[in-house]
Amino acid sequence: MLTMIWYSFLTKIKNINLIFWPLVFPFVLTTAMYFSIGQIQEADFETVRAAVVSQAEKADETFLLFLDSMEQDSDLLEVEKMPEQDAVYALEKGEISGIFYAGEKPSLTVGGSGFPQTILQMVLESYIEGKETLEDVASYHPEGMDAALASMKSYGDTVEQISLGGRTTDSTAQFFYAMIGMACLYGCFIGYGSAMELQANLTPLAARRCAGPANRMKMILTELLVSFTLHFVNMMILLAYMKYILRLEFSGSFAEMLPVLFLGSMIGVTMGMFITSMGRMGEGMKIGIMVGVSMIMSFMAGLMNGNMKNVIDRSFPVLNRINPAALISDAMYCINVYDSPERYFRDMMLLGGLCVLMAAGTFMIIRRKRYDSI
């Protein structure tokens, strides 16, 4: 069997298609994504400009001090005091994103909706909630006022985005998790080559192998083992490139992510073998089906639209339970963002189940085929 493994390995590494699509293409696409969207969070960041209108005797001086403190402590906010007429004019011209009114009860006026307006609303809500908390403490537990003030001073950044697990998230990371899912599924090209070498009616090499004395079960296991090992190495190289060369925000350790790559590589290879083993379609048709299935699954996992996976989760969640790309992406989230062991193990169990089903289906299809002549 070792001889069979060696020659199967040599056959595969000499096939340019089996090297380019599962290894080279994901590298090229990952690099392109990194330079196009990988730095989008930093590139899109701008200080939010706003005006503040003080309403004479009714002005809330505490709110004005709060805004001054926000402006001094962070580059997030830039506030300028203006007369109301000038502030309205600046808002209409798009020079500012909103107007704070420092009246008896502070309020906010914005000229549209978007990230800057959301930030301004969060600033206002933060002040109102903090003020109400202090008033409650002063009324019911005045002895705790010093502790409450100290707690509010150490409240931290107002708009830091964190997950439920407490880890800071990068809004572009989801695209690269989906990219890993797509790269795993592209192992179908290696599985395709293996299945082509096991069916005598498809290639001359397969005809010679089927005419030989080798046990059919050993042939299938050999092809599966070699194909999986090659693709698993591909995926480890890709992950190392993302984590250590591009330095993407993968907070989990390399070792923690290996089980996801393990099952992801296996499912890509078995999917390719299963599709290639089905029916009597031509080579071009089978490749088209593999590419189409891989890209549709990757799209639903959020590769082209970062919100697509969440949309499907809300409207038709069963699709994400049978979509390997979505399961791989979700497992990567669990390691790097969610810190949710239960969800992670569910994803891994579903991936393992899909692997077993496709491997068993491939074996049953290939094992039962018989040829009148070769």
Secondary structure, DSSP 8 states (H G I E B T S, - for coil): -HHHHHHHHHHHHT-HHHHIIIIIHHHHHHHHHHHHHTTHHHHT---EEEEEEE-GGG--HHHHHHHHHHHHH-SSEEEEE--HHHHHHHHHTTS-SEEEEESSS-EEEESS-SHHHHHHHHHHHHHHHHHHHHHHHHHH-GGGHHHHHHHHHT---TT--B-TTS-B--TTHHHHHHHHHHHHHTTHHHHHHHHHTT-TTT-HHHHHHHHSSS-HHHHHHHHHHHHHHHHHHHHHHHHHIIIIIS-----S-HHHHHHHHHHHHHHHHHHHHHHHHSSS--HHHHHHHHHHHHHHHHHHTTSS-TTHHHHHHHH-THHHHS-HHHHHHHHHHIIIII--HHHHHHHHHHHHHHHHHHHHHHHHHHHH---S--
